[in-house]
Amino acid sequence: MAQHLEIGKTGELAAAKYLKKYNYKILELNFSCKLGEIDIIAYHKNTIVFVEVKTRKNNMYGTPAQAVNKSKQKRLIKTALYYLQLKNKYNENIRFDIVEVWLIDKVIKDINIIPNAFSIT
């Protein structure tokens, strides 16, 4: 497996475990369709949460959250709306969170949840 894919998978698994500690109920991991992919879909406090996980070894190119630019947000929103339609979840509260994972020497050093990182506008 390519190193960046291995880093990403490690971060996603760590993020899912971390979210569970904060009472997120994981509904889907790596939901994928023709519109895009969502790393984690969870249920938290009466809200469906679409989670983008970004894992980094350092901040050389900015923080993990800074990698979720407007273009990425638009793809995530379109994919989330498709998911809601697919699951007939038209009247649910939703939000978009980002989970930042810092992985140094193959060890998780820090995880940070950014709730409501962006919204549909």
JOFEN-V706502 format. One record per residue. N is the residue number from 1. SS is DSSP state (H for helix, E for strand, - for the rest). OMEGA is omega in radians with two decimals (* if undefined). D_CENTER is the distance of its C-alpha to the mean C-alpha in Angstrom with 1 decimal. Layout:
n=[N,N]
ss=[SS,SS]
omega=[OMEGA,OMEGA]
d_center=[D_CENTER,D_CENTER]
//
This chain:
n=[1,2,3,4,5,6,7,8,9,10,11,12,13,14,15,16,17,18,19,20,21,22,23,24,25,26,27,28,29,30,31,32,33,34,35,36,37,38,39,40,41,42,43,44,45,46,47,48,49,50,51,52,53,54,55,56,57,58,59,60,61,62,63,64,65,66,67,68,69,70,71,72,73,74,75,76,77,78,79,80,81,82,83,84,85,86,87,88,89,90,91,92,93,94,95,96,97,98,99,100,101,102,103,104,105,106,107,108,109,110,111,112,113,114,115,116,117,118,119,120,121]
ss=[-,-,H,H,H,H,H,H,H,H,H,H,H,H,H,H,H,H,H,H,H,-,-,-,E,E,E,E,E,E,E,E,E,-,-,E,E,E,E,E,E,E,E,E,-,-,E,E,E,E,E,E,E,E,E,E,-,-,-,-,-,-,-,-,H,H,H,-,-,H,H,H,H,H,H,H,H,H,H,H,H,H,H,H,H,H,-,-,-,-,-,-,E,E,E,E,E,E,E,E,E,E,E,E,-,-,E,E,E,E,E,E,E,E,E,E,E,E,-,-,-]
omega=[3.11,-3.05,-3.11,3.09,3.11,3.10,3.13,-3.14,3.10,3.12,-3.13,3.12,3.09,3.14,3.14,3.12,3.14,3.14,3.12,3.11,-3.14,3.02,2.95,3.05,-3.09,3.11,-3.10,2.96,3.09,3.03,-3.07,3.05,-3.10,-3.11,-3.11,-3.11,3.04,-3.04,-3.11,2.97,-3.04,3.06,-3.10,3.09,3.09,-3.10,2.98,-3.06,3.07,-2.98,3.00,3.13,3.08,-3.11,-3.14,3.06,3.12,-3.14,-3.09,-3.14,-3.12,3.13,3.08,-3.11,3.14,3.10,3.12,-3.08,-3.09,3.13,3.11,3.11,3.14,3.10,3.13,3.13,3.13,3.14,3.12,3.13,3.07,3.11,3.14,3.11,-3.13,-3.09,-3.12,-3.13,-3.01,-3.02,-3.11,2.93,3.11,2.99,-3.13,3.10,2.98,3.02,3.10,3.12,3.06,-3.10,-3.11,-3.09,3.09,3.12,3.09,-3.12,-3.12,3.06,-3.11,3.07,3.03,3.13,3.13,-3.09,3.06,-3.09,3.08,3.12,*]
d_center=[21.0,20.3,19.4,16.3,15.0,16.1,14.4,11.0,11.8,13.1,10.1,7.8,10.9,11.5,8.3,9.1,12.7,12.1,10.5,13.5,15.8,14.8,15.6,12.4,13.6,11.4,12.4,10.9,9.3,9.1,10.5,12.6,15.4,17.7,15.6,12.5,9.6,6.3,4.7,5.2,7.6,9.5,12.7,13.6,16.9,17.8,14.7,12.2,8.7,6.1,2.6,1.9,3.8,7.3,10.4,13.8,17.3,18.7,18.6,21.0,18.9,17.4,14.7,11.2,10.2,13.2,11.9,9.9,13.3,14.9,15.0,11.4,10.9,13.7,12.5,9.3,11.8,14.3,12.3,11.3,15.0,16.1,14.3,16.1,19.3,19.1,18.8,21.3,19.2,20.8,21.5,18.3,16.8,13.3,11.0,7.9,6.3,5.2,6.0,8.8,10.7,14.3,16.1,19.8,22.3,20.0,19.5,16.6,18.1,15.7,12.3,11.5,9.5,10.0,10.4,11.4,10.3,11.8,13.6,15.5,18.7]
//
